[in-house]
Structure formats: C-alpha cells, structure tokens
Amino acid sequence: ELRRALLCGTPTEAAVLRLFDSAEQLRSWDTENHLALDRLDLPQDRSFVLLEQGLRRTGGYSVELARTAKVSKDGSLSLSAEWLAPGEDRMVAQMLTSLCVLAAVDPMPYKRVEVRDAAGELKAETIPER
C-alpha cells in the first residue's frame, strides 16, 4: 500500500477498481490530487491498483488490502481485502467519505484484476483495455 485517502470522489456506493500501467497514467487520472501524488515518489517500474470503497454517508468505514496477490495462469490478478464497517452500536460522524487505497503491483499485461473479501465474495473488478 502506497497511499490512502478519505475523499476520492467516488460517486456511487459500489466499489470501483482501477489499474494504471504507469505512474504517468495514474497522475493524469488524479487531476484533483485526491491522493496527494505530488508528495509521493512513485516507483517507475511498477503498475498501480486503486481500490475505491465507494461513497459512504458516515465515518467508520475502511478497507485493508492484503499484502499478497495472486496471478492465475490466464493472467488475472486477484487481490483480497478486509472490508470494515462501523458496528451497529457505534456512534459515527455524519459525513460523506469515499475512501480509496493505492497499491503498487508488478507490471504485467493483466487480463483481469479483481478484489475479493475474506469470505471470497467479489467486491470489485476491472478488465484493462489493451
């Protein structure tokens, strides 16, 4: 994990997964500088995965990416993450959040990238354009 931000501008409640082949591609996407990339020395020999948790109307939500990923024989990258939500008995601040997490991955021509939760449920996926 390289960076996380509380407000990434995700307009829907659904999770969104994005793959960037280069630091330049990532920087050109983050025109509003949600990730404060100007203060981050991005590795030039990596690709980047951005997992957006989705729009939430209260605080207390988070996502924790696992440190390891798997690449299948067909060229799909599979990540896992723990999705955290505030307990029903917790007090939470009323605020809009759209948390996102940026991670570096090996540069490969992935056919598909997916994120699953601890139970194996598919939370988000992307099929890179080639």
C-alpha positions as MATLAB code, in Angstrom:
seq = 'ELRRALLCGTPTEAAVLRLFDSAEQLRSWDTENHLALDRLDLPQDRSFVLLEQGLRRTGGYSVELARTAKVSKDGSLSLSAEWLAPGEDRMVAQMLTSLCVLAAVDPMPYKRVEVRDAAGELKAETIPER';
ca = [
       0.000    0.000    0.000;
       1.367    3.365   -1.037;
      -1.349    5.807   -0.085;
      -4.906    6.040    1.141;
      -7.341    8.932    1.089;
     -10.659    9.548    2.794;
     -12.221   11.510   -0.071;
     -11.550   10.119   -3.536;
     -14.668   11.392   -5.243;
     -16.335    8.040   -5.906;
     -19.909    8.981   -6.940;
     -21.631    5.643   -6.179;
     -21.817    3.267   -3.214;
     -20.347    0.441   -5.291;
     -16.643   -0.319   -5.035;
     -14.509    0.621   -8.027;
     -11.195   -0.926   -9.034;
      -8.773    0.731  -11.435;
      -5.462   -0.432  -12.904;
      -2.833    2.069  -14.061;
       0.076    0.784  -16.141;
       2.398    3.612  -15.130;
       2.942    6.452  -12.690;
       2.233    8.923  -15.506;
      -1.123    7.299  -16.235;
      -2.039    7.433  -12.537;
      -1.022   11.093  -12.235;
      -3.060   12.064  -15.295;
      -6.129   10.339  -13.800;
      -5.762   12.057  -10.398;
      -6.216   15.598  -11.701;
      -7.904   16.702   -8.468;
      -4.940   15.340   -6.452;
      -7.089   13.267   -4.079;
      -4.076   11.049   -3.420;
      -1.572   13.903   -2.915;
       0.657   12.277   -5.525;
       2.793   15.412   -5.726;
       4.184   14.405   -2.308;
       4.750   10.765   -3.239;
       7.736    9.310   -5.064;
       6.003    6.702   -7.211;
       8.146    3.759   -8.355;
       8.648    3.933  -12.113;
       8.955    0.162  -12.542;
       5.512   -0.718  -11.163;
       1.847   -0.665  -12.126;
      -0.771    0.630   -9.697;
      -4.106   -0.595   -8.430;
      -6.578    1.861   -6.938;
      -9.416    0.386   -4.894;
     -12.236    2.806   -4.148;
     -14.537    1.576   -1.383;
     -17.477    3.640   -2.592;
     -19.469    6.544   -1.213;
     -20.422    6.264    2.469;
     -22.608    8.674    4.429;
     -20.911    8.205    7.807;
     -17.428    7.674    9.151;
     -16.142    4.361   10.474;
     -15.611    2.553    7.165;
     -12.294    1.279    5.882;
     -10.704   -1.319    3.647;
      -7.438   -3.138    4.310;
      -5.697   -4.661    1.305;
      -3.780   -7.870    1.900;
      -0.053   -7.583    1.230;
      -0.017  -10.520   -1.173;
      -1.738  -11.042   -4.500;
      -2.106  -13.989   -6.836;
      -1.698  -14.155  -10.579;
      -3.537  -17.012  -12.254;
      -2.289  -18.948  -15.266;
      -4.664  -16.983  -17.510;
      -3.106  -13.664  -16.419;
      -5.696  -12.486  -13.900;
      -4.573  -10.611  -10.791;
      -6.511  -11.435   -7.640;
      -6.298   -9.264   -4.525;
      -8.031   -9.749   -1.215;
      -9.132   -7.145    1.287;
     -10.896   -6.835    4.593;
     -13.922   -4.543    4.392;
     -14.569   -2.782    7.676;
     -17.822   -1.125    8.712;
     -18.840    0.523   11.969;
     -20.740   -1.690   14.394;
     -24.450   -1.071   14.804;
     -23.892    0.086   18.390;
     -21.160    2.590   17.443;
     -21.529    6.330   17.258;
     -20.318    7.638   13.909;
     -19.852   11.077   12.446;
     -22.346   12.092    9.785;
     -20.086   12.871    6.832;
     -19.557   11.806    3.262;
     -16.495    9.648    2.685;
     -15.206    7.831   -0.373;
     -12.126    6.018    0.863;
      -9.575    4.703   -1.599;
      -6.355    2.730   -1.311;
      -3.455    2.833   -3.777;
      -1.091   -0.128   -4.091;
       1.839   -0.946   -6.352;
       1.844   -4.254   -8.246;
       4.182   -5.987  -10.661;
       3.780   -4.575  -14.177;
       2.142   -7.193  -16.356;
      -0.456   -7.231  -19.083;
      -3.206   -8.444  -16.739;
      -6.329   -9.755  -18.438;
      -8.457   -9.050  -15.382;
      -7.990   -7.603  -11.902;
     -10.319   -8.442   -9.017;
     -10.684   -7.823   -5.306;
     -12.452  -10.293   -3.034;
     -13.347  -10.018    0.643;
     -12.379  -12.514    3.356;
     -15.398  -14.677    2.508;
     -14.354  -14.862   -1.143;
     -17.116  -12.540   -2.372;
     -16.198  -10.469   -5.422;
     -16.215   -6.802   -4.371;
     -14.808   -5.120   -7.492;
     -13.150   -5.983  -10.783;
     -11.753   -4.386  -13.886;
     -10.754   -5.622  -17.304;
      -7.898   -3.440  -18.553;
      -8.132   -2.007  -22.048;
      -5.352   -3.176  -24.324;
];
